Amino acid sequence: MDSDLSMQLVAARSAPTQAAMQNAMLKKSNEMDQMVVDMIAQSTQAPPPPGQGTRVDKLA
């Protein structure tokens, strides 16, 4: 019975630590995914053609 109680106490103490580690890993994974998305989005943006954006067309 004592070993069961001690195992329960160990499990109760390790659960928050394990949850915090899982949360940190999920956060890091999300940050890395976002960095990849940002790199792809940045590389797909083509520069505007020469002359575009130099004047405002008020007739449009």
mmCIF file of the N, C-alpha and C atoms, coordinates in Angstrom:
data_MODEL
# 
_entry.id   MODEL 
# 
loop_
_atom_site.group_PDB 
_atom_site.id 
_atom_site.type_symbol 
_atom_site.label_atom_id 
_atom_site.label_alt_id 
_atom_site.label_comp_id 
_atom_site.label_asym_id 
_atom_site.label_entity_id 
_atom_site.label_seq_id 
_atom_site.pdbx_PDB_ins_code 
_atom_site.Cartn_x 
_atom_site.Cartn_y 
_atom_site.Cartn_z 
_atom_site.occupancy 
_atom_site.B_iso_or_equiv 
_atom_site.pdbx_formal_charge 
_atom_site.auth_seq_id 
_atom_site.auth_comp_id 
_atom_site.auth_asym_id 
_atom_site.auth_atom_id 
_atom_site.pdbx_PDB_model_num 
ATOM 1   N N  . MET A 1 1  ? 0.821   -1.190 0.000   1.00 0.00 ? 1  MET A N  1 
ATOM 2   C CA . MET A 1 1  ? 0.000   0.000  0.000   1.00 0.00 ? 1  MET A CA 1 
ATOM 3   C C  . MET A 1 1  ? 0.867   1.257  0.000   1.00 0.00 ? 1  MET A C  1 
ATOM 4   N N  . ASP A 1 2  ? 1.983   1.215  0.749   1.00 0.00 ? 2  ASP A N  1 
ATOM 5   C CA . ASP A 1 2  ? 2.856   2.384  0.794   1.00 0.00 ? 2  ASP A CA 1 
ATOM 6   C C  . ASP A 1 2  ? 3.452   2.678  -0.573  1.00 0.00 ? 2  ASP A C  1 
ATOM 7   N N  . SER A 1 3  ? 3.784   1.625  -1.292  1.00 0.00 ? 3  SER A N  1 
ATOM 8   C CA . SER A 1 3  ? 4.372   1.862  -2.613  1.00 0.00 ? 3  SER A CA 1 
ATOM 9   C C  . SER A 1 3  ? 3.337   2.441  -3.571  1.00 0.00 ? 3  SER A C  1 
ATOM 10  N N  . ASP A 1 4  ? 2.086   2.024  -3.425  1.00 0.00 ? 4  ASP A N  1 
ATOM 11  C CA . ASP A 1 4  ? 1.032   2.580  -4.263  1.00 0.00 ? 4  ASP A CA 1 
ATOM 12  C C  . ASP A 1 4  ? 0.845   4.068  -3.976  1.00 0.00 ? 4  ASP A C  1 
ATOM 13  N N  . LEU A 1 5  ? 0.879   4.435  -2.729  1.00 0.00 ? 5  LEU A N  1 
ATOM 14  C CA . LEU A 1 5  ? 0.721   5.828  -2.344  1.00 0.00 ? 5  LEU A CA 1 
ATOM 15  C C  . LEU A 1 5  ? 1.896   6.656  -2.835  1.00 0.00 ? 5  LEU A C  1 
ATOM 16  N N  . SER A 1 6  ? 3.105   6.107  -2.684  1.00 0.00 ? 6  SER A N  1 
ATOM 17  C CA . SER A 1 6  ? 4.277   6.852  -3.147  1.00 0.00 ? 6  SER A CA 1 
ATOM 18  C C  . SER A 1 6  ? 4.274   6.984  -4.667  1.00 0.00 ? 6  SER A C  1 
ATOM 19  N N  . MET A 1 7  ? 3.815   5.962  -5.358  1.00 0.00 ? 7  MET A N  1 
ATOM 20  C CA . MET A 1 7  ? 3.738   6.048  -6.821  1.00 0.00 ? 7  MET A CA 1 
ATOM 21  C C  . MET A 1 7  ? 2.698   7.092  -7.242  1.00 0.00 ? 7  MET A C  1 
ATOM 22  N N  . GLN A 1 8  ? 1.613   7.174  -6.516  1.00 0.00 ? 8  GLN A N  1 
ATOM 23  C CA . GLN A 1 8  ? 0.599   8.184  -6.804  1.00 0.00 ? 8  GLN A CA 1 
ATOM 24  C C  . GLN A 1 8  ? 1.142   9.587  -6.557  1.00 0.00 ? 8  GLN A C  1 
ATOM 25  N N  . LEU A 1 9  ? 1.912   9.748  -5.489  1.00 0.00 ? 9  LEU A N  1 
ATOM 26  C CA . LEU A 1 9  ? 2.502   11.059 -5.199  1.00 0.00 ? 9  LEU A CA 1 
ATOM 27  C C  . LEU A 1 9  ? 3.514   11.456 -6.272  1.00 0.00 ? 9  LEU A C  1 
ATOM 28  N N  . VAL A 1 10 ? 4.310   10.491 -6.710  1.00 0.00 ? 10 VAL A N  1 
ATOM 29  C CA . VAL A 1 10 ? 5.281   10.774 -7.775  1.00 0.00 ? 10 VAL A CA 1 
ATOM 30  C C  . VAL A 1 10 ? 4.559   11.149 -9.052  1.00 0.00 ? 10 VAL A C  1 
ATOM 31  N N  . ALA A 1 11 ? 3.510   10.426 -9.376  1.00 0.00 ? 11 ALA A N  1 
ATOM 32  C CA . ALA A 1 11 ? 2.731   10.724 -10.585 1.00 0.00 ? 11 ALA A CA 1 
ATOM 33  C C  . ALA A 1 11 ? 2.065   12.095 -10.477 1.00 0.00 ? 11 ALA A C  1 
ATOM 34  N N  . ALA A 1 12 ? 1.558   12.417 -9.277  1.00 0.00 ? 12 ALA A N  1 
ATOM 35  C CA . ALA A 1 12 ? 0.905   13.717 -9.081  1.00 0.00 ? 12 ALA A CA 1 
ATOM 36  C C  . ALA A 1 12 ? 1.902   14.859 -9.208  1.00 0.00 ? 12 ALA A C  1 
ATOM 37  N N  . ARG A 1 13 ? 3.141   14.633 -8.775  1.00 0.00 ? 13 ARG A N  1 
ATOM 38  C CA . ARG A 1 13 ? 4.159   15.689 -8.881  1.00 0.00 ? 13 ARG A CA 1 
ATOM 39  C C  . ARG A 1 13 ? 4.683   15.825 -10.310 1.00 0.00 ? 13 ARG A C  1 
ATOM 40  N N  . SER A 1 14 ? 4.742   14.721 -11.034 1.00 0.00 ? 14 SER A N  1 
ATOM 41  C CA . SER A 1 14 ? 5.318   14.778 -12.371 1.00 0.00 ? 14 SER A CA 1 
ATOM 42  C C  . SER A 1 14 ? 4.313   15.232 -13.425 1.00 0.00 ? 14 SER A C  1 
ATOM 43  N N  . ALA A 1 15 ? 3.030   15.137 -13.149 1.00 0.00 ? 15 ALA A N  1 
ATOM 44  C CA . ALA A 1 15 ? 2.011   15.518 -14.130 1.00 0.00 ? 15 ALA A CA 1 
ATOM 45  C C  . ALA A 1 15 ? 2.104   16.993 -14.535 1.00 0.00 ? 15 ALA A C  1 
ATOM 46  N N  . PRO A 1 16 ? 2.198   17.947 -13.594 1.00 0.00 ? 16 PRO A N  1 
ATOM 47  C CA . PRO A 1 16 ? 2.320   19.352 -14.020 1.00 0.00 ? 16 PRO A CA 1 
ATOM 48  C C  . PRO A 1 16 ? 3.608   19.620 -14.807 1.00 0.00 ? 16 PRO A C  1 
ATOM 49  N N  . THR A 1 17 ? 4.689   18.947 -14.411 1.00 0.00 ? 17 THR A N  1 
ATOM 50  C CA . THR A 1 17 ? 5.947   19.124 -15.133 1.00 0.00 ? 17 THR A CA 1 
ATOM 51  C C  . THR A 1 17 ? 5.818   18.602 -16.550 1.00 0.00 ? 17 THR A C  1 
ATOM 52  N N  . GLN A 1 18 ? 5.196   17.452 -16.696 1.00 0.00 ? 18 GLN A N  1 
ATOM 53  C CA . GLN A 1 18 ? 5.012   16.870 -18.021 1.00 0.00 ? 18 GLN A CA 1 
ATOM 54  C C  . GLN A 1 18 ? 4.104   17.768 -18.868 1.00 0.00 ? 18 GLN A C  1 
ATOM 55  N N  . ALA A 1 19 ? 3.055   18.308 -18.269 1.00 0.00 ? 19 ALA A N  1 
ATOM 56  C CA . ALA A 1 19 ? 2.148   19.198 -18.995 1.00 0.00 ? 19 ALA A CA 1 
ATOM 57  C C  . ALA A 1 19 ? 2.880   20.468 -19.428 1.00 0.00 ? 19 ALA A C  1 
ATOM 58  N N  . ALA A 1 20 ? 3.727   21.001 -18.565 1.00 0.00 ? 20 ALA A N  1 
ATOM 59  C CA . ALA A 1 20 ? 4.487   22.202 -18.911 1.00 0.00 ? 20 ALA A CA 1 
ATOM 60  C C  . ALA A 1 20 ? 5.461   21.921 -20.050 1.00 0.00 ? 20 ALA A C  1 
ATOM 61  N N  . MET A 1 21 ? 6.099   20.757 -20.028 1.00 0.00 ? 21 MET A N  1 
ATOM 62  C CA . MET A 1 21 ? 7.015   20.396 -21.111 1.00 0.00 ? 21 MET A CA 1 
ATOM 63  C C  . MET A 1 21 ? 6.262   20.217 -22.430 1.00 0.00 ? 21 MET A C  1 
ATOM 64  N N  . GLN A 1 22 ? 5.102   19.583 -22.387 1.00 0.00 ? 22 GLN A N  1 
ATOM 65  C CA . GLN A 1 22 ? 4.304   19.414 -23.600 1.00 0.00 ? 22 GLN A CA 1 
ATOM 66  C C  . GLN A 1 22 ? 3.869   20.766 -24.147 1.00 0.00 ? 22 GLN A C  1 
ATOM 67  N N  . ASN A 1 23 ? 3.498   21.671 -23.254 1.00 0.00 ? 23 ASN A N  1 
ATOM 68  C CA . ASN A 1 23 ? 3.091   23.008 -23.662 1.00 0.00 ? 23 ASN A CA 1 
ATOM 69  C C  . ASN A 1 23 ? 4.255   23.747 -24.311 1.00 0.00 ? 23 ASN A C  1 
ATOM 70  N N  . ALA A 1 24 ? 5.433   23.644 -23.731 1.00 0.00 ? 24 ALA A N  1 
ATOM 71  C CA . ALA A 1 24 ? 6.611   24.308 -24.287 1.00 0.00 ? 24 ALA A CA 1 
ATOM 72  C C  . ALA A 1 24 ? 6.966   23.735 -25.659 1.00 0.00 ? 24 ALA A C  1 
ATOM 73  N N  . MET A 1 25 ? 6.873   22.419 -25.795 1.00 0.00 ? 25 MET A N  1 
ATOM 74  C CA . MET A 1 25 ? 7.180   21.797 -27.082 1.00 0.00 ? 25 MET A CA 1 
ATOM 75  C C  . MET A 1 25 ? 6.154   22.203 -28.146 1.00 0.00 ? 25 MET A C  1 
ATOM 76  N N  . LEU A 1 26 ? 4.896   22.268 -27.769 1.00 0.00 ? 26 LEU A N  1 
ATOM 77  C CA . LEU A 1 26 ? 3.855   22.682 -28.709 1.00 0.00 ? 26 LEU A CA 1 
ATOM 78  C C  . LEU A 1 26 ? 4.071   24.128 -29.137 1.00 0.00 ? 26 LEU A C  1 
ATOM 79  N N  . LYS A 1 27 ? 4.443   24.979 -28.183 1.00 0.00 ? 27 LYS A N  1 
ATOM 80  C CA . LYS A 1 27 ? 4.700   26.389 -28.475 1.00 0.00 ? 27 LYS A CA 1 
ATOM 81  C C  . LYS A 1 27 ? 5.869   26.531 -29.455 1.00 0.00 ? 27 LYS A C  1 
ATOM 82  N N  . LYS A 1 28 ? 6.960   25.795 -29.192 1.00 0.00 ? 28 LYS A N  1 
ATOM 83  C CA . LYS A 1 28 ? 8.136   25.855 -30.058 1.00 0.00 ? 28 LYS A CA 1 
ATOM 84  C C  . LYS A 1 28 ? 7.807   25.340 -31.457 1.00 0.00 ? 28 LYS A C  1 
ATOM 85  N N  . SER A 1 29 ? 7.025   24.271 -31.520 1.00 0.00 ? 29 SER A N  1 
ATOM 86  C CA . SER A 1 29 ? 6.619   23.706 -32.806 1.00 0.00 ? 29 SER A CA 1 
ATOM 87  C C  . SER A 1 29 ? 5.791   24.721 -33.590 1.00 0.00 ? 29 SER A C  1 
ATOM 88  N N  . ASN A 1 30 ? 4.880   25.404 -32.893 1.00 0.00 ? 30 ASN A N  1 
ATOM 89  C CA . ASN A 1 30 ? 4.060   26.417 -33.543 1.00 0.00 ? 30 ASN A CA 1 
ATOM 90  C C  . ASN A 1 30 ? 4.919   27.571 -34.043 1.00 0.00 ? 30 ASN A C  1 
ATOM 91  N N  . GLU A 1 31 ? 5.908   28.001 -33.258 1.00 0.00 ? 31 GLU A N  1 
ATOM 92  C CA . GLU A 1 31 ? 6.799   29.079 -33.676 1.00 0.00 ? 31 GLU A CA 1 
ATOM 93  C C  . GLU A 1 31 ? 7.586   28.688 -34.926 1.00 0.00 ? 31 GLU A C  1 
ATOM 94  N N  . MET A 1 32 ? 8.082   27.445 -34.955 1.00 0.00 ? 32 MET A N  1 
ATOM 95  C CA . MET A 1 32 ? 8.841   26.994 -36.124 1.00 0.00 ? 32 MET A CA 1 
ATOM 96  C C  . MET A 1 32 ? 7.950   26.917 -37.358 1.00 0.00 ? 32 MET A C  1 
ATOM 97  N N  . ASP A 1 33 ? 6.719   26.422 -37.186 1.00 0.00 ? 33 ASP A N  1 
ATOM 98  C CA . ASP A 1 33 ? 5.788   26.373 -38.311 1.00 0.00 ? 33 ASP A CA 1 
ATOM 99  C C  . ASP A 1 33 ? 5.498   27.775 -38.827 1.00 0.00 ? 33 ASP A C  1 
ATOM 100 N N  . GLN A 1 34 ? 5.312   28.723 -37.928 1.00 0.00 ? 34 GLN A N  1 
ATOM 101 C CA . GLN A 1 34 ? 5.032   30.100 -38.329 1.00 0.00 ? 34 GLN A CA 1 
ATOM 102 C C  . GLN A 1 34 ? 6.222   30.718 -39.060 1.00 0.00 ? 34 GLN A C  1 
ATOM 103 N N  . MET A 1 35 ? 7.436   30.373 -38.622 1.00 0.00 ? 35 MET A N  1 
ATOM 104 C CA . MET A 1 35 ? 8.624   30.876 -39.315 1.00 0.00 ? 35 MET A CA 1 
ATOM 105 C C  . MET A 1 35 ? 8.689   30.347 -40.749 1.00 0.00 ? 35 MET A C  1 
ATOM 106 N N  . VAL A 1 36 ? 8.333   29.078 -40.938 1.00 0.00 ? 36 VAL A N  1 
ATOM 107 C CA . VAL A 1 36 ? 8.323   28.497 -42.282 1.00 0.00 ? 36 VAL A CA 1 
ATOM 108 C C  . VAL A 1 36 ? 7.272   29.188 -43.146 1.00 0.00 ? 36 VAL A C  1 
ATOM 109 N N  . VAL A 1 37 ? 6.088   29.407 -42.586 1.00 0.00 ? 37 VAL A N  1 
ATOM 110 C CA . VAL A 1 37 ? 5.023   30.091 -43.327 1.00 0.00 ? 37 VAL A CA 1 
ATOM 111 C C  . VAL A 1 37 ? 5.465   31.504 -43.699 1.00 0.00 ? 37 VAL A C  1 
ATOM 112 N N  . ASP A 1 38 ? 6.098   32.203 -42.765 1.00 0.00 ? 38 ASP A N  1 
ATOM 113 C CA . ASP A 1 38 ? 6.574   33.563 -43.045 1.00 0.00 ? 38 ASP A CA 1 
ATOM 114 C C  . ASP A 1 38 ? 7.639   33.568 -44.133 1.00 0.00 ? 38 ASP A C  1 
ATOM 115 N N  . MET A 1 39 ? 8.558   32.580 -44.098 1.00 0.00 ? 39 MET A N  1 
ATOM 116 C CA . MET A 1 39 ? 9.593   32.510 -45.141 1.00 0.00 ? 39 MET A CA 1 
ATOM 117 C C  . MET A 1 39 ? 8.972   32.275 -46.508 1.00 0.00 ? 39 MET A C  1 
ATOM 118 N N  . ILE A 1 40 ? 7.991   31.374 -46.574 1.00 0.00 ? 40 ILE A N  1 
ATOM 119 C CA . ILE A 1 40 ? 7.342   31.083 -47.852 1.00 0.00 ? 40 ILE A CA 1 
ATOM 120 C C  . ILE A 1 40 ? 6.579   32.302 -48.347 1.00 0.00 ? 40 ILE A C  1 
ATOM 121 N N  . ALA A 1 41 ? 5.857   32.954 -47.454 1.00 0.00 ? 41 ALA A N  1 
ATOM 122 C CA . ALA A 1 41 ? 5.085   34.135 -47.838 1.00 0.00 ? 41 ALA A CA 1 
ATOM 123 C C  . ALA A 1 41 ? 6.004   35.257 -48.309 1.00 0.00 ? 41 ALA A C  1 
ATOM 124 N N  . GLN A 1 42 ? 7.141   35.400 -47.661 1.00 0.00 ? 42 GLN A N  1 
ATOM 125 C CA . GLN A 1 42 ? 8.077   36.457 -48.031 1.00 0.00 ? 42 GLN A CA 1 
ATOM 126 C C  . GLN A 1 42 ? 8.717   36.180 -49.394 1.00 0.00 ? 42 GLN A C  1 
ATOM 127 N N  . SER A 1 43 ? 8.998   34.910 -49.664 1.00 0.00 ? 43 SER A N  1 
ATOM 128 C CA . SER A 1 43 ? 9.663   34.582 -50.931 1.00 0.00 ? 43 SER A CA 1 
ATOM 129 C C  . SER A 1 43 ? 8.706   34.613 -52.108 1.00 0.00 ? 43 SER A C  1 
ATOM 130 N N  . THR A 1 44 ? 7.398   34.475 -51.864 1.00 0.00 ? 44 THR A N  1 
ATOM 131 C CA . THR A 1 44 ? 6.443   34.466 -52.972 1.00 0.00 ? 44 THR A CA 1 
ATOM 132 C C  . THR A 1 44 ? 5.987   35.858 -53.376 1.00 0.00 ? 44 THR A C  1 
ATOM 133 N N  . GLN A 1 45 ? 6.303   36.858 -52.593 1.00 0.00 ? 45 GLN A N  1 
ATOM 134 C CA . GLN A 1 45 ? 5.905   38.217 -52.940 1.00 0.00 ? 45 GLN A CA 1 
ATOM 135 C C  . GLN A 1 45 ? 6.876   38.766 -53.982 1.00 0.00 ? 45 GLN A C  1 
ATOM 136 N N  . ALA A 1 46 ? 6.357   38.976 -55.174 1.00 0.00 ? 46 ALA A N  1 
ATOM 137 C CA . ALA A 1 46 ? 7.189   39.507 -56.250 1.00 0.00 ? 46 ALA A CA 1 
ATOM 138 C C  . ALA A 1 46 ? 7.246   41.034 -56.148 1.00 0.00 ? 46 ALA A C  1 
ATOM 139 N N  . PRO A 1 47 ? 8.364   41.603 -56.531 1.00 0.00 ? 47 PRO A N  1 
ATOM 140 C CA . PRO A 1 47 ? 8.431   43.070 -56.511 1.00 0.00 ? 47 PRO A CA 1 
ATOM 141 C C  . PRO A 1 47 ? 7.500   43.645 -57.586 1.00 0.00 ? 47 PRO A C  1 
ATOM 142 N N  . PRO A 1 48 ? 6.982   44.837 -57.357 1.00 0.00 ? 48 PRO A N  1 
ATOM 143 C CA . PRO A 1 48 ? 6.092   45.425 -58.364 1.00 0.00 ? 48 PRO A CA 1 
ATOM 144 C C  . PRO A 1 48 ? 6.868   45.754 -59.637 1.00 0.00 ? 48 PRO A C  1 
ATOM 145 N N  . PRO A 1 49 ? 6.190   45.738 -60.764 1.00 0.00 ? 49 PRO A N  1 
ATOM 146 C CA . PRO A 1 49 ? 6.863   46.084 -62.014 1.00 0.00 ? 49 PRO A CA 1 
ATOM 147 C C  . PRO A 1 49 ? 7.356   47.532 -61.988 1.00 0.00 ? 49 PRO A C  1 
ATOM 148 N N  . PRO A 1 50 ? 8.362   47.850 -62.773 1.00 0.00 ? 50 PRO A N  1 
ATOM 149 C CA . PRO A 1 50 ? 8.879   49.226 -62.788 1.00 0.00 ? 50 PRO A CA 1 
ATOM 150 C C  . PRO A 1 50 ? 7.787   50.228 -63.157 1.00 0.00 ? 50 PRO A C  1 
ATOM 151 N N  . GLY A 1 51 ? 7.697   51.300 -62.413 1.00 0.00 ? 51 GLY A N  1 
ATOM 152 C CA . GLY A 1 51 ? 6.726   52.347 -62.683 1.00 0.00 ? 51 GLY A CA 1 
ATOM 153 C C  . GLY A 1 51 ? 5.423   52.191 -61.925 1.00 0.00 ? 51 GLY A C  1 
ATOM 154 N N  . GLN A 1 52 ? 5.140   51.015 -61.392 1.00 0.00 ? 52 GLN A N  1 
ATOM 155 C CA . GLN A 1 52 ? 3.890   50.820 -60.667 1.00 0.00 ? 52 GLN A CA 1 
ATOM 156 C C  . GLN A 1 52 ? 3.983   51.503 -59.312 1.00 0.00 ? 52 GLN A C  1 
ATOM 157 N N  . GLY A 1 53 ? 2.953   52.240 -58.975 1.00 0.00 ? 53 GLY A N  1 
ATOM 158 C CA . GLY A 1 53 ? 2.890   52.898 -57.686 1.00 0.00 ? 53 GLY A CA 1 
ATOM 159 C C  . GLY A 1 53 ? 3.553   54.268 -57.668 1.00 0.00 ? 53 GLY A C  1 
ATOM 160 N N  . THR A 1 54 ? 3.964   54.773 -58.822 1.00 0.00 ? 54 THR A N  1 
ATOM 161 C CA . THR A 1 54 ? 4.608   56.090 -58.825 1.00 0.00 ? 54 THR A CA 1 
ATOM 162 C C  . THR A 1 54 ? 3.590   57.219 -58.948 1.00 0.00 ? 54 THR A C  1 
ATOM 163 N N  . ARG A 1 55 ? 2.413   56.923 -59.542 1.00 0.00 ? 55 ARG A N  1 
ATOM 164 C CA . ARG A 1 55 ? 1.377   57.955 -59.688 1.00 0.00 ? 55 ARG A CA 1 
ATOM 165 C C  . ARG A 1 55 ? 0.025   57.405 -59.261 1.00 0.00 ? 55 ARG A C  1 
ATOM 166 N N  . VAL A 1 56 ? -0.876  58.295 -58.839 1.00 0.00 ? 56 VAL A N  1 
ATOM 167 C CA . VAL A 1 56 ? -2.230  57.905 -58.469 1.00 0.00 ? 56 VAL A CA 1 
ATOM 168 C C  . VAL A 1 56 ? -3.139  58.207 -59.654 1.00 0.00 ? 56 VAL A C  1 
ATOM 169 N N  . ASP A 1 57 ? -3.900  57.183 -60.090 1.00 0.00 ? 57 ASP A N  1 
ATOM 170 C CA . ASP A 1 57 ? -4.838  57.348 -61.208 1.00 0.00 ? 57 ASP A CA 1 
ATOM 171 C C  . ASP A 1 57 ? -6.173  57.820 -60.639 1.00 0.00 ? 57 ASP A C  1 
ATOM 172 N N  . LYS A 1 58 ? -6.444  59.103 -60.771 1.00 0.00 ? 58 LYS A N  1 
ATOM 173 C CA . LYS A 1 58 ? -7.674  59.667 -60.209 1.00 0.00 ? 58 LYS A CA 1 
ATOM 174 C C  . LYS A 1 58 ? -8.874  59.401 -61.083 1.00 0.00 ? 58 LYS A C  1 
ATOM 175 N N  . LEU A 1 59 ? -8.675  58.940 -62.301 1.00 0.00 ? 59 LEU A N  1 
ATOM 176 C CA . LEU A 1 59 ? -9.781  58.649 -63.193 1.00 0.00 ? 59 LEU A CA 1 
ATOM 177 C C  . LEU A 1 59 ? -10.396 57.271 -62.921 1.00 0.00 ? 59 LEU A C  1 
ATOM 178 N N  . ALA A 1 60 ? -9.697  56.432 -62.221 1.00 0.00 ? 60 ALA A N  1 
ATOM 179 C CA . ALA A 1 60 ? -10.179 55.063 -61.985 1.00 0.00 ? 60 ALA A CA 1 
ATOM 180 C C  . ALA A 1 60 ? -11.286 55.023 -60.972 1.00 0.00 ? 60 ALA A C  1 
# 
